[in-house]
Amino acid sequence: MTEIGSRVRRRHVGYAWLSAPLVLLGAIAVLIVMQSTAGAAVAPVGLGTAGSFAVLAGTTVTNTGLSVLNGDLGVSPGTAITGFPPGVVNGTVHQTDGVAAGAQSDLTTAYNDAAGRTPAASIGGFIGAGRSLAPGVYNATSSLDVGGSLILNAEGDPSAVFIFQVGSTLTTDSASRITLTNGAQACNVFWQVGSSATLGTGSTFRGSILALASISVTTGDTIEGRALARNGAVTLDDDTITVPTCTAPTPTPTPTPTSTSPSPTPTPTSPSPTPTSTSPSPTPTRPSPSPSPTPTRPAPSPSPVPTTVPVTG
């Protein structure tokens, strides 16, 4: 009995070892499906007139220090913009005017568009630490923290789009960095935030933040993107924000074959005209042979009649 039991145990252990690779292969297959689905073609989020704004707030914009905005600055329906100067706006300031109101309307449309996309993968509550993501739509059901280095890999497609749906708050750790590789462009990165966003000090951020409430950009941050708040305030402190532009991909030229040019096909000369045959020389009419002249036989001279001379005797 002991021997039989040991055989059974060995058999179960053997089956366990056989099943382990199958479990691993199944997990790899799930990851491949997730990445391929996430990398499916995704349309960019249309920002409309909000696209020209580096900063757009719903209530107030407050700046401390020498922040530089490379793009427009606006607020609507709120009225307060403070800290410019010393802040610098390399664009146009729209303070509770029709342009700012229109941009807020377009921002609402863009926010709803991003929030309504079907996510391809869930990313939990933390991304970064050297992780690389393919293009696609990613969802964090609650808050999301970006720490260390996050790599967005376009896989050679400059039109690749990344959309991050954040259920509540978005935060980045101090000195965190978002890196774009293999053709990825900040103009195609969107962060839809269900409440407020806070960027940690000295962080490098890429993409446009579309927040329902407020956005706090702390000291010394660099954003290649936009800080767009629908209903709350935007606060800045010695930051640089640059509105990104998309670079059209350069078409790969078709290589010209280096072989020597083939000898030109000789242009056939017009064939020599077929000579027009002249009318054949008429067959000479053979002259009728002159009739041999019938010799004229001369009439015989008459024999002289002898003259009889009488003989005298």
Protein Blocks (a to p, Z undefined) as FASTA:
>chain_A
ZZmmmmmmmmmmmmmmmmmmmmmmmmmmmmmmmmmmmmpccddddekjmlmpmbdcfkbc
cdehjdddeddddddfbfbdghiafbdcdbdddehiaklmmmmmmmmmmmmmmmmpccfb
debjbeeehiacdedddddfbbcddehjadddekhpakbccddddfkbccddehiacdde
ehiafklgccddfkbccddehiacedjdddfkbcdddehiacedddddfklccddehiac
ddddddddddddddddfbdcdddddddddddddddddddddddddddddddddddddddd
dddddddddddZZ
